[in-house]
Amino acid sequence: MKKILIINGPNLNLLGKREPEIYGTQSFEDYLNVLQKKYTNIVEISYFQSNIEGEIVTKLQEVGFSDLCGIILNAGAYTHTSVAIADAISAIKVPVVEVHISNVFQREDFRHHSFISPVCSGTIVGFGLNSYNLAVESFIPNNL
């Protein structure tokens, strides 16, 4: 069975509690259970979250040459600041899709720039938690 890894960055462990008017009231763990059940016989979805930039870089390096069919990355605020994460994505072989729950282009100006978008195979923004589902779907036609 093909495998996808979701990597979430800083503060995404607070989904369901943090700014519900932007991010909703569902925890990521609850949403992940729904997503995993939906794709039970199609793809195995695993999950990693860290508030620490270096741990995200390390995880990308650890899995970036594996048999994963894709990585879904919501780097949170590191999207707008991290050359290190962008460099890690450039260095690996597994394709990465960038996701954001909110439409970052409707928010503060500093959120309009992404260091990681240019090195990702695609970007999905503004569809709430469904952004992750859309990212999973992006890997299925080409890899399964």
TATA-V575930 format. One line per field, one symbol per residue. phi: phi as a letter, one per 40 degrees, with the letter a starting at -180 (. if undefined). A space follows every 50 residues. Layout:
phi: ???
This chain:
phi: .cbbbcbbccgcccdgbcfdcbbgbcccdccddcccccbdcbacbbaaba cbdcccdccdccbcbccccabbbbcfccdcbbcccdcccccccccbbcba cccccbbddcccbbccdcbccabbbgbgccdcdccddcccccbb
